[in-house]
Amino acid sequence: MPANLSGVTAIAAGWYHSLALKSDGTVIAWGDNSDGECTVPANLSGVIAIAAGDDFSLALKSDGTVVAWGDNTYGESTVPANLTSVIAIAAGESHSLALKSDGTVVAWGQNDSGECTVPANLTGVIAIAAGEARSLAILGAPNPNAAIQGQVIDSSGAPLPNATITASIFQTSQALAQAASDGTYSLPPIPPGVYVLKASLAGYVSSTRALTLTAATAQQNFTLSPLPAQPAVVQTTRQPPATFAQPPTGPMGSTLQIFNGTSFVALDAANTPNPDLMTIVLTHGWTPPLDTGPFGTASWPATMATQLRANGVTPAIANVLAWDWTAASTAPWPPEERTPEQGIALGKAMLAMLGASYSQNLHFIGHSLGTMVNAAAAN
């Protein structure tokens, strides 16, 4: 087994080789590599599931496509052209299976025993498996489609008419509805599967969840919280104090930092933004607990700041700041409910450092939930 292998979320075993899927969407392989079954394609990322045949390997990506490598004697590693919307994969001795979001199955590879001859009109499949020279499928109910329905309310329990509810697969909308005057909604019937369900309304924080749709999970209610009010801007003619004062910190210890040419560091008397220059603010996003780092401002913000400086955005042109909310952003699921208060704290810290009369351009750059933090800060 590879040394220091960690962050593994799934495993698969072939004849003489092993696969591990990591939480960052990459794949590690080890063992016999006579047919290239352990030669993971370069730059393979975004993987959500893996399978291992005797001498070949399969990976399902988050965009619904399949990647294969290794032995291809029977075409088991030749993924059919235009195969998309895949939600599950399986590997036999020398054949491959893919389950699509519409409940149909695609098979390729060795077919000496008919293992790749998918029965005509096979639909409504919800799971697949592959043996040495045979294939299996679990069928759902004769009429598997289900209509997601429920009610959208605010934090006080009042209904929210006109809220938009969408069910998506791989960022592609499968069904959409608007809430009625009493906040109730009903999406058109859709097949069972894994969907991203989202409720949104102007002036409220959107709510998003992953849903494995069955008849038992079709009832889905949402509670939306209002966006925070825009903070009041108080104009003042007071001059900043002659001595340096630390800007206020945010909830859970979040801090405003400045790039010193090498890394982001704490603000102090020797490291402060120039109020006569434009300012670029970099805000990182969600930090999964199994992430192996680097974390917070030491992740992509440090890389981007280095590239900005290297490509002409010198200290004489712009301040480069970052909001480090690592502790608040660490959670098993994206903690979107923490973004409004983080954004307000970021805005207050910038106001303290740049002054109420600051009139230069502000550029906010964020990733994932960092964009929501930036939006609240800009407000």
DRENDO-1510 file (C-alpha; in Angstrom, 1 decimal, always signed):
<recs>
REC; n; res; u; v; w
REC; 1; MET; +0.0; +0.0; +0.0 .
REC; 2; PRO; +1.3; +3.5; -0.8 .
REC; 3; ALA; +2.9; +5.3; +2.1 .
REC; 4; ASN; +0.9; +8.2; +3.6 .
REC; 5; LEU; -2.2; +7.3; +1.7 .
REC; 6; SER; -5.1; +9.2; +3.5 .
REC; 7; GLY; -8.3; +11.0; +2.8 .
REC; 8; VAL; -9.7; +7.8; +1.0 .
REC; 9; THR; -13.5; +7.7; +0.5 .
REC; 10; ALA; -13.8; +4.5; -1.7 .
REC; 11; ILE; -11.7; +1.5; -2.8 .
REC; 12; ALA; -11.8; -1.2; -5.5 .
REC; 13; ALA; -9.8; -4.3; -6.2 .
REC; 14; GLY; -9.0; -6.1; -9.5 .
REC; 15; TRP; -7.2; -9.3; -10.1 .
REC; 16; TYR; -3.8; -8.1; -8.9 .
REC; 17; HIS; -4.2; -4.3; -8.6 .
REC; 18; SER; -5.9; -1.9; -6.2 .
REC; 19; LEU; -7.6; +1.5; -6.5 .
REC; 20; ALA; -8.3; +4.2; -3.9 .
REC; 21; LEU; -10.5; +7.3; -4.5 .
REC; 22; LYS; -9.5; +10.3; -2.4 .
REC; 23; SER; -11.7; +13.1; -1.0 .
REC; 24; ASP; -10.1; +15.6; -3.4 .
REC; 25; GLY; -11.4; +13.6; -6.4 .
REC; 26; THR; -8.1; +12.0; -7.4 .
REC; 27; VAL; -7.3; +8.3; -7.8 .
REC; 28; ILE; -4.3; +6.3; -6.5 .
REC; 29; ALA; -3.5; +2.8; -7.9 .
REC; 30; TRP; -1.0; +0.1; -7.0 .
REC; 31; GLY; -0.2; -3.5; -7.7 .
REC; 32; ASP; +0.4; -5.3; -11.0 .
REC; 33; ASN; +0.7; -2.9; -13.9 .
REC; 34; SER; +1.4; -5.3; -16.8 .
REC; 35; ASP; -1.6; -3.9; -18.8 .
REC; 36; GLY; -1.4; -0.3; -17.5 .
REC; 37; GLU; -4.2; -0.9; -15.0 .
REC; 38; CYS; -2.3; +1.1; -12.4 .
REC; 39; THR; -1.3; +3.9; -14.8 .
REC; 40; VAL; -3.8; +6.5; -13.8 .
REC; 41; PRO; -4.4; +9.0; -16.6 .
REC; 42; ALA; -2.5; +12.3; -16.1 .
REC; 43; ASN; -4.6; +15.1; -14.6 .
REC; 44; LEU; -7.5; +12.8; -13.8 .
REC; 45; SER; -9.7; +14.7; -11.3 .
REC; 46; GLY; -13.3; +15.3; -10.2 .
REC; 47; VAL; -13.8; +11.5; -9.7 .
REC; 48; ILE; -16.8; +10.4; -7.6 .
REC; 49; ALA; -16.7; +6.6; -8.1 .
REC; 50; ILE; -14.3; +3.8; -9.1 .
REC; 51; ALA; -14.4; +0.2; -10.3 .
REC; 52; ALA; -11.7; -2.4; -11.0 .
REC; 53; GLY; -11.9; -5.3; -13.5 .
REC; 54; ASP; -9.4; -8.0; -13.8 .
REC; 55; ASP; -6.7; -6.0; -15.6 .
REC; 56; PHE; -8.4; -2.6; -16.2 .
REC; 57; SER; -9.8; +0.3; -14.2 .
REC; 58; LEU; -12.8; +2.6; -14.4 .
REC; 59; ALA; -13.5; +6.1; -13.0 .
REC; 60; LEU; -16.8; +8.0; -12.9 .
REC; 61; LYS; -16.4; +11.8; -13.0 .
REC; 62; SER; -18.6; +14.4; -11.5 .
REC; 63; ASP; -19.7; +15.6; -14.9 .
REC; 64; GLY; -21.2; +12.2; -15.6 .
REC; 65; THR; -18.5; +10.9; -18.0 .
REC; 66; VAL; -16.4; +7.7; -17.6 .
REC; 67; VAL; -12.7; +7.3; -17.9 .
REC; 68; ALA; -11.1; +3.8; -18.4 .
REC; 69; TRP; -7.5; +2.6; -18.6 .
REC; 70; GLY; -5.6; -0.7; -18.6 .
REC; 71; ASP; -6.2; -3.9; -20.6 .
REC; 72; ASN; -8.3; -3.4; -23.7 .
REC; 73; THR; -8.2; -6.9; -25.3 .
REC; 74; TYR; -12.0; -7.0; -25.6 .
REC; 75; GLY; -12.6; -3.3; -25.7 .
REC; 76; GLU; -13.3; -3.1; -22.0 .
REC; 77; SER; -11.3; +0.1; -21.7 .
REC; 78; THR; -12.9; +1.7; -24.8 .
REC; 79; VAL; -15.6; +3.9; -23.4 .
REC; 80; PRO; -18.5; +4.3; -25.9 .
REC; 81; ALA; -18.5; +7.7; -27.7 .
REC; 82; ASN; -20.9; +10.3; -26.3 .
REC; 83; LEU; -21.5; +8.4; -23.1 .
REC; 84; THR; -22.8; +11.0; -20.6 .
REC; 85; SER; -25.2; +11.4; -17.6 .
REC; 86; VAL; -23.7; +8.3; -15.9 .
REC; 87; ILE; -24.5; +7.9; -12.2 .
REC; 88; ALA; -22.9; +4.5; -11.4 .
REC; 89; ILE; -20.3; +2.1; -12.9 .
REC; 90; ALA; -19.3; -1.6; -12.5 .
REC; 91; ALA; -16.4; -3.7; -13.9 .
REC; 92; GLY; -16.4; -7.5; -14.5 .
REC; 93; GLU; -13.5; -9.7; -15.6 .
REC; 94; SER; -13.3; -8.1; -19.1 .
REC; 95; HIS; -16.5; -6.0; -19.5 .
REC; 96; SER; -17.8; -2.7; -18.2 .
REC; 97; LEU; -21.2; -1.4; -17.2 .
REC; 98; ALA; -22.6; +2.2; -16.8 .
REC; 99; LEU; -25.9; +3.2; -15.3 .
REC; 100; LYS; -27.4; +6.4; -16.7 .
REC; 101; SER; -29.6; +8.9; -14.9 .
REC; 102; ASP; -32.5; +7.9; -17.1 .
REC; 103; GLY; -32.4; +4.4; -15.7 .
REC; 104; THR; -30.9; +2.7; -18.7 .
REC; 105; VAL; -27.7; +0.6; -18.8 .
REC; 106; VAL; -24.8; +0.7; -21.3 .
REC; 107; ALA; -22.3; -2.2; -21.5 .
REC; 108; TRP; -19.0; -2.7; -23.4 .
REC; 109; GLY; -16.2; -5.2; -23.6 .
REC; 110; GLN; -16.1; -9.0; -23.8 .
REC; 111; ASN; -19.5; -10.5; -24.7 .
REC; 112; ASP; -18.7; -14.3; -25.1 .
REC; 113; SER; -21.5; -15.1; -22.6 .
REC; 114; GLY; -23.8; -12.3; -23.5 .
REC; 115; GLU; -22.7; -10.2; -20.5 .
REC; 116; CYS; -22.7; -7.0; -22.7 .
REC; 117; THR; -26.1; -7.8; -24.4 .
REC; 118; VAL; -28.3; -5.5; -22.4 .
REC; 119; PRO; -32.0; -6.8; -22.5 .
REC; 120; ALA; -34.2; -4.8; -24.9 .
REC; 121; ASN; -36.3; -2.1; -23.3 .
REC; 122; LEU; -34.5; -2.4; -20.0 .
REC; 123; THR; -35.4; +0.8; -18.0 .
REC; 124; GLY; -36.0; +1.8; -14.5 .
REC; 125; VAL; -32.7; +0.5; -13.3 .
REC; 126; ILE; -31.5; +1.9; -9.9 .
REC; 127; ALA; -28.3; -0.2; -9.4 .
REC; 128; ILE; -25.9; -2.4; -11.3 .
REC; 129; ALA; -23.2; -5.1; -10.7 .
REC; 130; ALA; -20.8; -7.0; -12.8 .
REC; 131; GLY; -19.5; -10.6; -12.3 .
REC; 132; GLU; -16.8; -12.6; -14.2 .
REC; 133; ALA; -19.0; -13.0; -17.3 .
REC; 134; ARG; -22.5; -11.8; -16.3 .
REC; 135; SER; -24.3; -8.5; -15.4 .
REC; 136; LEU; -27.0; -7.7; -12.9 .
REC; 137; ALA; -29.4; -4.8; -12.6 .
REC; 138; ILE; -31.9; -3.8; -9.8 .
REC; 139; LEU; -35.2; -2.5; -11.1 .
REC; 140; GLY; -37.2; +0.2; -9.4 .
REC; 141; ALA; -41.0; +0.3; -9.2 .
REC; 142; PRO; -42.9; -0.1; -12.5 .
REC; 143; ASN; -43.6; +3.6; -12.5 .
REC; 144; PRO; -40.4; +4.9; -10.7 .
REC; 145; ASN; -40.9; +8.7; -11.3 .
REC; 146; ALA; -41.6; +10.8; -8.2 .
REC; 147; ALA; -42.8; +14.3; -7.8 .
REC; 148; ILE; -40.8; +16.3; -5.2 .
REC; 149; GLN; -43.1; +18.6; -3.3 .
REC; 150; GLY; -43.2; +20.6; -0.1 .
REC; 151; GLN; -43.4; +24.1; +1.3 .
REC; 152; VAL; -41.0; +27.1; +1.5 .
REC; 153; ILE; -41.2; +29.3; +4.6 .
REC; 154; ASP; -39.1; +32.0; +6.2 .
REC; 155; SER; -37.5; +31.7; +9.6 .
REC; 156; SER; -40.7; +32.9; +11.3 .
REC; 157; GLY; -42.8; +30.2; +9.6 .
REC; 158; ALA; -44.5; +32.5; +7.1 .
REC; 159; PRO; -44.9; +31.1; +3.6 .
REC; 160; LEU; -42.7; +32.4; +0.8 .
REC; 161; PRO; -44.6; +32.6; -2.5 .
REC; 162; ASN; -42.7; +32.8; -5.8 .
REC; 163; ALA; -39.6; +31.0; -4.4 .
REC; 164; THR; -37.9; +29.0; -7.1 .
REC; 165; ILE; -37.2; +25.3; -6.5 .
REC; 166; THR; -34.9; +23.3; -8.9 .
REC; 167; ALA; -33.7; +19.7; -9.1 .
REC; 168; SER; -30.4; +19.3; -11.0 .
REC; 169; ILE; -28.0; +16.6; -12.0 .
REC; 170; PHE; -24.4; +17.7; -12.8 .
REC; 171; GLN; -25.5; +21.3; -12.8 .
REC; 172; THR; -28.2; +20.6; -15.4 .
REC; 173; SER; -31.7; +21.4; -14.3 .
REC; 174; GLN; -34.1; +18.4; -14.5 .
REC; 175; ALA; -37.2; +20.0; -13.0 .
REC; 176; LEU; -38.3; +23.5; -11.9 .
REC; 177; ALA; -41.3; +25.0; -10.0 .
REC; 178; GLN; -42.3; +28.2; -8.2 .
REC; 179; ALA; -44.0; +28.2; -4.8 .
REC; 180; ALA; -47.7; +29.2; -4.7 .
REC; 181; SER; -49.1; +31.9; -2.5 .
REC; 182; ASP; -49.1; +29.5; +0.5 .
REC; 183; GLY; -45.5; +28.6; -0.1 .
REC; 184; THR; -46.3; +25.1; -1.4 .
REC; 185; TYR; -44.7; +23.7; -4.6 .
REC; 186; SER; -44.6; +20.5; -6.7 .
REC; 187; LEU; -42.0; +19.6; -9.2 .
REC; 188; PRO; -42.9; +17.6; -12.3 .
REC; 189; PRO; -42.3; +13.8; -11.8 .
REC; 190; ILE; -38.7; +12.8; -12.3 .
REC; 191; PRO; -36.9; +9.4; -12.1 .
REC; 192; PRO; -35.2; +8.2; -8.9 .
REC; 193; GLY; -31.6; +9.2; -8.5 .
REC; 194; VAL; -29.3; +11.7; -6.8 .
REC; 195; TYR; -30.2; +15.3; -7.3 .
REC; 196; VAL; -29.1; +18.7; -6.1 .
REC; 197; LEU; -32.2; +20.4; -4.8 .
REC; 198; LYS; -32.2; +24.2; -4.4 .
REC; 199; ALA; -34.7; +26.8; -3.1 .
REC; 200; SER; -34.1; +30.4; -3.8 .
REC; 201; LEU; -35.8; +33.8; -3.5 .
REC; 202; ALA; -34.6; +37.3; -4.0 .
REC; 203; GLY; -33.7; +38.8; -0.6 .
REC; 204; TYR; -33.1; +35.4; +1.1 .
REC; 205; VAL; -30.2; +33.1; +1.5 .
REC; 206; SER; -30.6; +30.1; -0.9 .
REC; 207; SER; -30.8; +26.6; +0.6 .
REC; 208; THR; -29.2; +23.7; -1.3 .
REC; 209; ARG; -29.2; +20.0; -0.4 .
REC; 210; ALA; -28.2; +16.6; -2.0 .
REC; 211; LEU; -31.2; +14.3; -2.3 .
REC; 212; THR; -31.4; +10.6; -3.2 .
REC; 213; LEU; -34.9; +10.7; -4.6 .
REC; 214; THR; -37.4; +7.9; -3.8 .
REC; 215; ALA; -41.1; +7.9; -3.0 .
REC; 216; ALA; -40.1; +8.1; +0.7 .
REC; 217; THR; -38.0; +11.2; +0.2 .
REC; 218; ALA; -40.2; +13.2; -2.2 .
REC; 219; GLN; -41.5; +15.5; +0.6 .
REC; 220; GLN; -38.9; +18.3; +0.9 .
REC; 221; ASN; -39.6; +21.5; +2.9 .
REC; 222; PHE; -37.3; +24.5; +3.0 .
REC; 223; THR; -36.8; +27.3; +5.5 .
REC; 224; LEU; -35.0; +30.4; +4.0 .
REC; 225; SER; -33.3; +33.1; +6.1 .
REC; 226; PRO; -33.4; +36.8; +5.0 .
REC; 227; LEU; -30.2; +38.3; +3.8 .
REC; 228; PRO; -28.7; +40.6; +6.3 .
REC; 229; ALA; -29.5; +44.3; +6.0 .
REC; 230; GLN; -26.9; +46.5; +4.4 .
REC; 231; PRO; -24.7; +48.0; +7.1 .
REC; 232; ALA; -25.0; +51.8; +7.4 .
REC; 233; VAL; -22.1; +53.8; +6.0 .
REC; 234; VAL; -21.2; +56.7; +8.3 .
REC; 235; GLN; -19.2; +59.5; +6.6 .
REC; 236; THR; -16.6; +61.1; +8.8 .
REC; 237; THR; -13.9; +63.7; +8.5 .
REC; 238; ARG; -11.9; +62.2; +11.4 .
REC; 239; GLN; -8.3; +61.4; +10.6 .
REC; 240; PRO; -7.0; +57.8; +11.3 .
REC; 241; PRO; -5.1; +57.5; +14.6 .
REC; 242; ALA; -1.3; +58.0; +14.3 .
REC; 243; THR; -0.6; +54.6; +15.9 .
REC; 244; PHE; -1.6; +51.4; +14.2 .
REC; 245; ALA; -4.8; +49.7; +15.4 .
REC; 246; GLN; -5.7; +46.1; +14.6 .
REC; 247; PRO; -8.9; +45.8; +12.5 .
REC; 248; PRO; -11.7; +43.9; +14.2 .
REC; 249; THR; -11.7; +40.1; +13.9 .
REC; 250; GLY; -14.7; +38.1; +12.7 .
REC; 251; PRO; -16.7; +35.3; +14.2 .
REC; 252; MET; -14.6; +32.2; +15.1 .
REC; 253; GLY; -11.4; +34.2; +14.8 .
REC; 254; SER; -11.5; +35.2; +11.2 .
REC; 255; THR; -8.9; +37.9; +10.2 .
REC; 256; LEU; -8.0; +40.2; +7.4 .
REC; 257; GLN; -4.5; +39.6; +6.1 .
REC; 258; ILE; -2.2; +41.3; +3.6 .
REC; 259; PHE; +0.2; +39.8; +1.0 .
REC; 260; ASN; +3.9; +40.6; +1.7 .
REC; 261; GLY; +5.2; +39.3; -1.5 .
REC; 262; THR; +5.6; +35.7; -0.2 .
REC; 263; SER; +2.6; +34.9; +1.8 .
REC; 264; PHE; -0.4; +36.4; +3.6 .
REC; 265; VAL; +0.5; +37.8; +7.0 .
REC; 266; ALA; -1.3; +39.5; +9.9 .
REC; 267; LEU; -1.8; +43.3; +9.6 .
REC; 268; ASP; +0.6; +45.4; +11.7 .
REC; 269; ALA; +2.4; +48.7; +11.6 .
REC; 270; ALA; +4.8; +47.5; +8.9 .
REC; 271; ASN; +2.1; +45.7; +6.9 .
REC; 272; THR; -0.9; +47.9; +6.2 .
REC; 273; PRO; -2.8; +48.6; +3.0 .
REC; 274; ASN; -2.2; +52.0; +1.2 .
REC; 275; PRO; -5.5; +53.9; +1.0 .
REC; 276; ASP; -4.3; +55.6; -2.2 .
REC; 277; LEU; -4.2; +52.4; -4.2 .
REC; 278; MET; -6.9; +50.0; -5.5 .
REC; 279; THR; -7.5; +46.9; -3.4 .
REC; 280; ILE; -7.9; +43.3; -4.4 .
REC; 281; VAL; -9.5; +41.0; -1.9 .
REC; 282; LEU; -9.2; +37.1; -2.2 .
REC; 283; THR; -11.6; +35.0; -0.1 .
REC; 284; HIS; -11.2; +31.2; +0.1 .
REC; 285; GLY; -14.3; +28.9; +0.3 .
REC; 286; TRP; -15.4; +25.8; +2.1 .
REC; 287; THR; -12.8; +23.7; +3.9 .
REC; 288; PRO; -13.8; +20.0; +4.0 .
REC; 289; PRO; -12.6; +18.2; +7.2 .
REC; 290; LEU; -10.8; +15.6; +5.2 .
REC; 291; ASP; -8.9; +18.1; +3.0 .
REC; 292; THR; -5.2; +17.7; +3.3 .
REC; 293; GLY; -4.3; +21.3; +2.8 .
REC; 294; PRO; -2.9; +23.8; +2.4 .
REC; 295; PHE; -5.8; +25.6; +4.1 .
REC; 296; GLY; -7.3; +29.1; +4.1 .
REC; 297; THR; -5.2; +32.0; +2.7 .
REC; 298; ALA; -2.3; +29.6; +2.3 .
REC; 299; SER; -4.2; +27.7; -0.4 .
REC; 300; TRP; -5.2; +29.3; -3.8 .
REC; 301; PRO; -5.2; +32.9; -2.5 .
REC; 302; ALA; -1.4; +32.7; -1.9 .
REC; 303; THR; -0.8; +31.2; -5.3 .
REC; 304; MET; -3.0; +33.8; -7.0 .
REC; 305; ALA; -1.4; +36.7; -5.1 .
REC; 306; THR; +2.1; +35.5; -6.2 .
REC; 307; GLN; +0.9; +35.4; -9.8 .
REC; 308; LEU; -0.6; +38.9; -9.6 .
REC; 309; ARG; +2.7; +40.3; -8.3 .
REC; 310; ALA; +4.7; +38.3; -10.9 .
REC; 311; ASN; +2.5; +39.6; -13.7 .
REC; 312; GLY; +2.7; +43.4; -13.0 .
REC; 313; VAL; +0.3; +44.0; -10.2 .
REC; 314; THR; +3.1; +45.4; -8.0 .
REC; 315; PRO; +2.8; +46.9; -4.5 .
REC; 316; ALA; +2.8; +50.3; -6.1 .
REC; 317; ILE; -0.3; +49.5; -8.0 .
REC; 318; ALA; -2.6; +47.6; -5.7 .
REC; 319; ASN; -3.1; +46.3; -2.1 .
REC; 320; VAL; -3.7; +42.5; -2.1 .
REC; 321; LEU; -5.7; +41.4; +1.0 .
REC; 322; ALA; -7.3; +38.1; +2.0 .
REC; 323; TRP; -10.0; +37.1; +4.5 .
REC; 324; ASP; -8.9; +34.0; +6.5 .
REC; 325; TRP; -12.1; +32.3; +7.8 .
REC; 326; THR; -10.6; +28.8; +7.9 .
REC; 327; ALA; -12.2; +27.8; +11.3 .
REC; 328; ALA; -15.6; +29.1; +10.2 .
REC; 329; SER; -15.4; +27.5; +6.8 .
REC; 330; THR; -14.5; +24.0; +8.1 .
REC; 331; ALA; -17.6; +21.7; +8.2 .
REC; 332; PRO; -18.7; +18.3; +6.8 .
REC; 333; TRP; -21.0; +20.2; +4.4 .
REC; 334; PRO; -20.6; +23.8; +3.0 .
REC; 335; PRO; -21.6; +26.1; +5.9 .
REC; 336; GLU; -23.4; +28.7; +3.7 .
REC; 337; GLU; -25.3; +29.9; +6.8 .
REC; 338; ARG; -22.1; +31.4; +8.2 .
REC; 339; THR; -21.3; +33.5; +5.1 .
REC; 340; PRO; -23.4; +36.6; +5.8 .
REC; 341; GLU; -21.8; +37.3; +9.2 .
REC; 342; GLN; -18.3; +36.6; +7.8 .
REC; 343; GLY; -19.0; +39.1; +5.0 .
REC; 344; ILE; -20.1; +41.8; +7.4 .
REC; 345; ALA; -17.0; +41.2; +9.5 .
REC; 346; LEU; -14.8; +41.4; +6.4 .
REC; 347; GLY; -16.5; +44.7; +5.4 .
REC; 348; LYS; -15.9; +46.2; +8.9 .
REC; 349; ALA; -12.3; +45.1; +8.9 .
REC; 350; MET; -11.7; +46.7; +5.4 .
REC; 351; LEU; -13.5; +49.9; +6.5 .
REC; 352; ALA; -11.2; +50.1; +9.6 .
REC; 353; MET; -8.1; +49.7; +7.5 .
REC; 354; LEU; -9.0; +51.7; +4.4 .
REC; 355; GLY; -11.1; +54.4; +6.0 .
REC; 356; ALA; -14.6; +55.7; +5.2 .
REC; 357; SER; -13.3; +58.1; +2.6 .
REC; 358; TYR; -11.6; +55.4; +0.6 .
REC; 359; SER; -12.4; +56.0; -3.1 .
REC; 360; GLN; -10.2; +53.6; -5.1 .
REC; 361; ASN; -11.4; +50.5; -7.0 .
REC; 362; LEU; -12.2; +47.4; -5.0 .
REC; 363; HIS; -11.9; +43.9; -6.7 .
REC; 364; PHE; -13.4; +40.9; -4.9 .
REC; 365; ILE; -12.3; +37.4; -6.0 .
REC; 366; GLY; -13.8; +34.4; -4.2 .
REC; 367; HIS; -14.1; +30.6; -4.6 .
REC; 368; SER; -17.0; +28.5; -3.6 .
REC; 369; LEU; -18.6; +30.1; -0.5 .
REC; 370; GLY; -16.0; +32.8; -0.6 .
REC; 371; THR; -18.1; +34.5; -3.3 .
REC; 372; MET; -21.0; +34.8; -0.8 .
REC; 373; VAL; -18.7; +36.2; +1.9 .
REC; 374; ASN; -17.5; +38.8; -0.6 .
REC; 375; ALA; -21.1; +39.7; -1.7 .
REC; 376; ALA; -22.0; +40.5; +1.9 .
REC; 377; ALA; -18.8; +42.4; +2.4 .
REC; 378; ALA; -19.5; +44.5; -0.7 .
REC; 379; ASN; -23.0; +45.3; +0.5 .
</recs>
